[in-house]
Amino acid sequence: MKRTTVTLPRELVDELLEVTPAKNKTQAVIVAIQERIKRKKMETIKRLAGHGRWPNTSKA
């Protein structure tokens, strides 16, 4: 795992903690990032549906 220091608005972090099942700030941020990545992938799949083109999402 990589350590990164970021400055986030306190109100935003507090709200994030309220809407996620996370037990701490780190977990809340991880959940938020995972959800955003998942949403972006779903948007890509919806956009490409019916076109016969699929992006290479494997991590080789």
Order of alpha helices (4+ residues) and beta strands (2+ residues): alpha-alpha
